[in-house]
Amino acid sequence: MTKSTVKTRIMGIDFVNTTMSRFLSDSIEPRLQQEKQTFVVTANPEIVMQTRKDSAYKGAIQSSDYVVPDGIGIIKAASWLKEPLQERIAGFDLTLELLQIANDKGYACYFLGATEEVNAIAVQRVCEEYPNIPIAGRKHGFFDFSDEEIAREIAGTNPDIVFVALGLPRQELWIKQYKRYFDKGLFIGVGGSFDVLAGKVNRAPEIWIKLNLEWFYRLVKQPSRWKRILKIFQFMFLVLIGKGKKE
Ligand code: UDP
């Protein structure tokens, strides 16, 4: 992890403790300008729980430059640990901010992941909403993850920002394994963000987010995700019984 930012450790994962706007202006924009390779993880309780049972995944997360707190569960856990985090930095919001920066500064973006249909529609929407973004390329996310050639091909497009929407743990593992093929680039795992960009999945309305009930909205809309929602409660329970600081 990059040393210059204040960090809050929860279950062995160091979260940046800052606001979205300061994170962008102090860390992300200078690194993009200097073409410094950067790996950003937007971690929710599910990601933290995954690191507890998968050491390769934990290694990937710990090898990143920045882990930002995505999800109210992380914010609550930090305050219970008496190390409050300044702001939630949601993965989807960060994606939109990065698209805006790319549009303003002309940074080339690559879009990797989701189904072919979702990927194509998402990139189409990006082109409409952010017409100045140079599209380095796009590829759906159903390929052989051990295929180095795919990474080489993407690296050949020389992107400034690579959005990787393969879901967890695939996206962070892919970034960890293949970013060395690239000369530069900001890499970020964005989960289901292409589905939201493509309009296939709706983000929770603002009021649900404000009430810290985004997880509940998702549960109502996609009941099949209940096992994943359960992970949030397992995480909160572990923090409450004192596991948060120990690892
Ligand atoms: N996905 C993908 N390749 C795969 C599995 C999933 O590109 O092998 C995509 C999927 O289509 C979706 C995104 O990854 O757009 C997130 O998937 P999921 O909701 O399963 O993951 P999570 O919410 O855990 O990030």
Residues whose N, C-alpha, C, O or C-beta is under 5 A from the ligand:
A	BS01	UDP	G113 A114 T115 G141 F142 A165 L166 G167 L168 G191 G192 D195
